[in-house]
C-alpha cells in the first residue's frame, strides 16, 4: 500500500515490508544529498524536517515579493550536484541553471581600495601586481601549493571516511608536507608580504566557520577549488537546488516530511532502530542518517545511550564555529555598481577575529559580506528592486550576548557603515527588512550555541578527530553535514553524503 505523499504531491506505492527503510533527520544539502544516494542504493527513504519547508541552512525566505536565500549563496564544485542528478538518470541543467560569476568576489578594504577576485590567472596576477608588484611570484607559488593541497585534501580524501587512527596515520606525511599543521594565514604569509593580499588569500576559512589564524592549512585548497570549478549562483536562488533535490527524492519514491520534528533516536542497546517525533509518532528504520547538528544529535537525541566518546563534557569543551548576524532587506531602487558578492573589510583583521573566536566579545567594528543576487538574477525581486543580505561574523552564544536587545543597535551600526561606503542613501529605499542572529540559529536550526558551521575546522577537529560519518556511539547511525567529515561549505556537506557510499551497506544486504 502507499507509504505517503511526496513533496511533489504524488502518491508513491512501495513494498514497505521488503525494502529497507532509511530515515534522514534534517533536509539541508547534506541530508537531501544523502537521501538521493540512499535511494540509488535501494533504500526506501523518509526525510524528516522540523521546519515548514526543506533546506535547513539553505532555507528560503519570501517577503513582500522578494526572495532571500537564508544561508549558502556560493556554489562551487558543481560536479558534486551533477553526480546526484546522474544517479537518478537526469541532468542537473534540465532542472537548475548554475550561472558562473566573475568576479567571484569584490573585496573592499577599509581605506576604499578594492580587489576583484576571479578565476582568470592572468587577471589575478594583474590585480596582485596592481597592489603589490613584488608579490606576484609569491602568489604564483601559493596557487601551486593550493592546487596540490586541493588534489590531495579534496579530490583524494574529501569523500573518504576516517574510521580509524590508521587512516589518519596514512595521510599524516602528506599533511606535514603540505603544512597542514600550520594555519591558513601562516601559509599565505610565507608566500605573500603585502598585508592586504594576505587577507585576500586567507579569508576563505570564514566561509566554512574557521578562523584563518587557526584553521588547518589544508583549507588553502579553496582558492584552487574555486579557480578550477568556478563560483556559481543558482538562478532562482539556492532554493532552486533544494527544490530540485527534493524532486529527485520524490522521483525515487522517497518522501520529504516537513513539520516533523525528531525528539529522540530510539535504540535497542547500542543499535539505532527508529525515531520518535515530538508529536509522539514512532517511525522504524533500518538505518538513520542525521543531518542535524552533530553536537545537538549526540547531546539531545540520544538520551538512552551512555556515550563513550562524544560526551556532554567533550562537546562542551570542543571549539565551535562563530555565529552569524544576517540582515535581509529589499530596496525599491537598483544599485548597479554593487557586485554580486562583496566582502567589506573593517579596520582590523586578526584582532577582530580574536574577538569573535577567542575572546568572544561583540566588537564595535566588523567585517561584512554583502550579497546582491539580483545583480545576476533580477527575478528574485520585484521589477526595479534589489534583494540584499548583509552578513557579519559574530561570536557564538558562548559570548553571553543578549541578541534580543543587541540585534537592532547592531543592525543600525551596519546600516550606517553601508550608507557611508557602498550604498549611500539606501535606507530611504528599503521596503522589507528582517534579521537573524545566533539565537535564531540555536532556536530555529537547533545549532549548538548558535554556531553557524558546527565545529571549527582546526587540525585537531578534522578528519579522524571530527565526529565520524559512521557514529562511534550507535550502530546504524550515520552523519552528514557540516559537523562531520569533511566539514562545512556546500562542497563539504555534499562530500559527506558521498562518504555514505563507503560506510552504509547496500539495501540488498539488509533486505
N, C-alpha and C positions, 0 to 999 in steps of 0.2 A: 504494500500500500504506500501511498506517497509519504515522504518524510516531512515535507513542508513547503513553504513559499520562499522562493529566492528573492533577492533584491529586484530582479527584473520582473517579478510578478508571475513567473512561470512555475507551474506545479511539476516537480520532477519526481518520477517514480523510481525508487531504488529498492534493491533487495537488502534491507537493513539487517536481516538475520545472518547473511553470509558475508557482507562487506565490512571489513574492519573500520571502525569509526575513529576519526581524529578530531579532537576539539582544539581549536586555536583561540586563545584568550587575547583579544585585542586585534584591531584592524588597522594598525599603522602599516607602513610599507613592508616592514618585516613580516607581520602577520599575514597580510594579503599574499605576499610572495611565497610564504611557507604554505599557505593553503593551495595555491596553484601547483606547487611542486608535489605536495602530498596527493592532490587529486590525480596528477600524472603518474604517481606511483601506486595507484589503485585504491586509495582510501576514500571513504565517504567522509566529507569534511563539513564541519559546522564551525563557523567563525562567530564568536560571541563578543559584542561590542557594547559597552555600558552607555555610550553617548547615543544620540538620536540619529547619527549618520556615521558612516565609516570614515577612516582616515587617521585617527589618533592625532599625532602631532601635525599630520597633513590635513587636518580638518579644514573645511571651507566655511567662512562666514559670508552671508549675503545680507547687506543692509542698504535700503533705500536705492536699489538699482546698482549698487557697487558689489563686486566680488573680491573678497580678500582671502588669499591663502594664509592660513594661520601659521604655518611653520616653514617647511622646506620650500625654497624658491629656486635653488640652483641644482640643475640636473647634469651630472657628469657620468661618464662610463655608461652611455645608453645601451650598450650591448647587453648589460645585465637585465634590462627591461625587455629587450628583443628576445632574449632566451625564454622568458616566461611566456610571451605570445607564441613562440615557436613550439613550446611544449603542448600548446593547445591547437596546433595546426593553423595558426593565424599569423598575421604580420602586425607589428606594433603600428606601422604607418597607416594601416587601414582604420585604426581607431583613434590614434592620438598623433598630432603633429608636434614634433620636437623641433624647435627653431634655434639654430646656433646663434650665439651672441658675439658681437665684437664692438667695443672691448668687453672682456669678461667683467671687469670692474673698473670704475674710475676711483682712484684713491685721492683724497684731498687732504693735504697736510694743514696743520693749524695756521700756517702763515699764508694759506691760499694757493700754494703750489699744488699741481696735480700730477698724477702718473696714470696713464691709460695702460691697463694690464690686459694683454691679449695673448692669443696662441701663435702669433706670427713671430718666429725667432728674429727676423730682421727688424721688425717694428719694435720688439722688446729690446734688442741691442741699441736701437736708436734712442729709446726712452731712457735706458740706463745711461747712455753716453750724454744725453742732454742734462741729466742731473749730476753725473759724476763720471767723466770720461775714463778715469783711472780704474773704474770698477768693471769695465766691460769684460776683461779677461776673467776676472773672478766670478762674474755672473755666468759665463760660459762653463767654467769648471763646476760651479754649483749645479747647473742644469744637467751636466753629465752625471753628477752624483745622484741627482733626483731621478734620472732615468734608470740608473742601476738599482736604486732603492725601490722604485716602483716595480721593476721587473721581479725582484725577489719578494718584497714585502706585500705587494698587492696581487700581481699576476700569479705568482707561485704559491703564496701562503694565505691569501685573503679568504679562500674558501676551504682551507684545510683545518680540520679540528685539532686542538691541542689537548689530548686526553690524558697525557702523562708527562712527567718531567723529562722522559727520554725524548719526547717530541721537542721540548724546549731546548734540551742539550744539543739536539741535532742542528738547530738553526743558530745556536749561540755564536759559532765562529763568524757566520755571515753578519750577524748583528754587530759584533765587535768591529769587523772590517768596515762596515758602513756607519760606524759611530752611533749605533742605536742607543748606547748608554748615555750619550750626550743629549742636551736639549736641542730643539729645532733652532732656537735663536743662536746657540753657541756654534752650531754648524754653519749657519748663514754668516755669522760674524767672522768665521775662519776664512771665508772667501770674499766677503764684501766689506768695505770700510765705511762707506757713507751711512750715517745713522738712519737717514730716510729710507735708503734702499734696504737696509737691514730690516726695517719694519715691513716694507713691501713684500719681502720674500720670507718673512717669518710669521705673518699674521694668520696663516691658514689653520693652525690648530684651533683657533677660536671658532671655526666653523663646525667643529666636532666636540666642543666643550672643553678644550685643553688650553693651558697657559703656555704660550710659546717659549717661556723661560724654564719650563719643567716638562713639557710633553716630549716623549721619546723622539729622538732624531729620525726614527723610522718614518715619521709623518712628513719629512722632507720629500716624500714621494708625491705629495699632492700637486705641486707645480707641474711635474711631468705628466701626471694623470690628466690634468686639465689641458695641457698642451697637446697631448696625443689624441684625446677623445673629444675635446671641446667642452664648453659650458653652454648649456641649452636652457630654454624655458619651454614649458608645455603650453601650447595655445589653448585658451580656455582656462588656464590656471593649472596648478598642480593637482587640483581636484579632478581634472580630466583623466589623469593617470589613475587616481583612486577609483573613479567610475569604470575605467577600462579594466582594471584588475578585478573588481567586483563582478563585472560582466564575464570575465574568463572563468571565475569560480562558478557562477551560475551555469555557464555552458558545460562545465564538467559534471553538473549535478550536485554541486555543493551549495551551501547556504550561508548567508551573512545575516545574523540576527542582531538588530540594533535594539537599544534599551534593555539589554540582557547583561546585568552586572554579575560577575562571578564573586561570590562571597567566600568560597573555600574550594580548594582542590582536595577531593576525597581520596583516601588511600586505604589500602589493605596491607598493613605492615609498612614496608617502605616501597610500595608499588602504587603508582597513581592508577585510579580506577574510574574517575569521573569528576564532575564538578557539581557544586550546589550553588544555585543562583540566589541573589538577595531576595527573590520572590519566594524561595523555598523549593523551587523546581530542581530536580536532580537529573543530570544527563550523564549516562555511562559513556566511557570512552576507552578505546584500546591504547591510545597514546594521547598525550596532552602537550601542546606547544604553547608556551607563554610568550606573548609579545608585550605583555605588561612590563612595567619597570621591574627589573630583576630584584632589586632590594625590597620593593613592595611585595613581590611574589613570595619571596622567602620569609619576610617578616610578618605578613598579614594573611596569606592564602594557604599556609601550611601549619595551622595551629596544632595539629595532632602529631606532627613529626618532630622528633628530637634531633635538631640539626647539628651536624658534627663540624662542618667547615664554615658554612655561611651562617654563623650565629648572629644574634642581635648585636652582640658586642663587636664582632668583626665588621658588620655592616655599618655600625655607628662610627667606627674608627677609620673606615675607608675614606678615600679622598673623592668626594663627589664633585661634579662639574658645577659651573656657575649657574646662576639663574638668568632669566631674561625679562626685561621690561619692553613691551611692544605696544606702540601706539599706532592704531589703524585709523586712517582718515581719508575721506574723499573730498575733492575740490570741484567747484563748478567752472574752473578755467584750466587751461593746459599750461604745461611747463616744458616746452620742447628742448630746453638746454640742459635738463637733468637726465643723466644716464639711467639705464635700466637698473643697474646696481652701482650704488655709490657708497664708498667707505669714507666716513668723515672722521679723521684722526684728531684727537684732542691734544692739549699741550704736553701731556705726559704719556709715556708708553709703559715702561717697566713699572714705574711707581703706581700707575692706575691698576695694572694687573695684580700687583702685590695687594692693593686694597681689596680687589674683587676676590681673589683666590685664597690669600693667606690671612690678611688682617680682617677680612670680611666686614668691611665698613662701606656704606654708601657714600661715595665721594661726591664733592661738589662739581667736579668736571667729569667728562665722559668721552668715549668714542662711540660712533654710531654707524649702523648700516641702514641706508635709505633705499627702499625698494620701490621702484616705479614701474610696475609691469605693463601699464598702458603705453609705455614707450615703445613696446613691441606688439602688444595685443590690446587695441582700443576697446574690444568687446567687453572688457572687464569693468567698464564704467559707462554711464550714460553718455550720449553724444556731447562732445565738447568738454568732458570732465576727465579727471585723473583719479586713479586708485593709488594710494601710497600705504606703506607701513614703514615705521622707523623703529629700529631695534637697538636697545642698549644692553650690553652685558652688565650684570649686576651681581652682587653676592647672592648665594642661595639663602634659604631661610635660617641657616645656622647663624646668620648675622643678627637675628632678632629684629630686623626691620619690620615695622608695622605698616604693611602696604595699604591697609585700609585708610590710613591718614597720609602716607607718604606719596601715594601714586599721583595725585593731582598736582602737588607742588613740583614733583619730578617732571611730569608732562609739561608743565609751564616752562620749566628751565630749558627743556629740549626745544619747545616751540620758539622761545626767544633766540636760541642758538641757530635754528634753521632759518629764522627770519633774517638774521644778520649775515648769513652765509649763502646758502644755495636757493632759498625760497623766500625772497623778500616780499612782505605783504601777504603771505599765503593764508594767514588765519582768517582774513576777511572773506576768503573763498570757500572755507570749509562748510560742507553741508551734512556730513555724517562723521562720527568720531567715537571711538571706544578704545580701551586699553586692556592688556592682560599683564599680570605680574607673577613672580614666583609663587604667590599664594594661589593663583588660578592654576598653575602647573600642579601644585600639590592637591588641590581640591577637585579639579576637573579631570586631570590626566593621571592622578594618583602617583605623581613623581616624588620620590623620596626627597624630603627637604626642599621641594620645589626646584630641584636640579633639572635643567633643561635637557641634558645629554647623558644622564646616568653617571657612571664612574669616569673620572678623569683618565685620559689616555697617557698616563705615565708608564714607564717601563715595568714597574712593579705591579701594575694593574692591566697588563697587556698579555695577549696570547694565553699561556697556561695559567698565568696569575689572575686572569679575568674569570668571572663566572663562566663555567663551561657550557657549550651548546647542549651537551647531554648532562643533565643535572647530576651533581656529585651526591646529592642527598636522597633523591627519589627515583626509582626505576620508572622508565617510560614517561618521564617528564623531560621536555626539551625547551631550549630558549632560543629566541631570535630577537633582533632589535639592537638598540644602541648599547644596552648593558652587558651584552655577551660578546664573544669573539666574532668579527674583528673589531667592532666598535661602531661609533656613531657616524652620521652622514648617510646620504642616500646610497652611495656605493657600499658602505659598510653594512647597513641593515639588509640590503638585498643580498650581499655576500653571506650574511649569517644564515639566510634561508638556503643558499647553495650548500652550506655545510650539512644541512639535514640529509642531503642525498648520500652522505658518507656515514651518518650516525644513526639514522632511523631505518629500521628494517622495511623492506618492501611489504606492501599489504598482503601479498600472497603468502608471506612467511607467517602471518598471524591469522590467516583465514581458517 
